[in-house]
Amino acid sequence: MQLGRGAKMRTMAFTVQDLKELLELLEQHPEWKSVLRASLLGE
């Protein structure tokens, strides 16, 4: 990822536990999968 001059990239930790919780939420709300997929991969 390239950022313009003076742009700062902020980081946020995403833990294994966060992933497990996300997967559990997606099991509970399967309609969220398409929204997440589009956000990650583009439409």
N, C-alpha and C positions, 0 to 999 in steps of 0.2 A: 504494500500500500504506500503510495506516495502522498505526502502532504505538502501543501504550499508553504512558501517561506513564512516563518514565524508561527506556523501552526504547531500546536502541541498535541501529542497523542496521549490520551489517558488510558490507563490500563485498569482492569478489574479482574480479580481472581475468580475463576470458575472451577469449583472443586468437583471431585468425584461425587460427593454427596449432593451437590447442586444438580448434577446430571441425573442421578438416581431420582431425585425429587421431580425433575422435569419429566422424566419418563413415566413416573407414576401419575403425574397430572395429565399427561397425554393419553394415558390409558383411561382415565376418568372422563376426559373431554376430547374424544377423538375428532371432533369438529375443529379443534385448534391445530391439528396436524397440517392441514392445508395452508393455514395462515403462517405457521412457522416455516414450512417448506418454502413458500413464496418469499418470505423475508430473508431466508438464508441463501437461496439459490437464484432469486430473481424471478420475475413472473414471465 
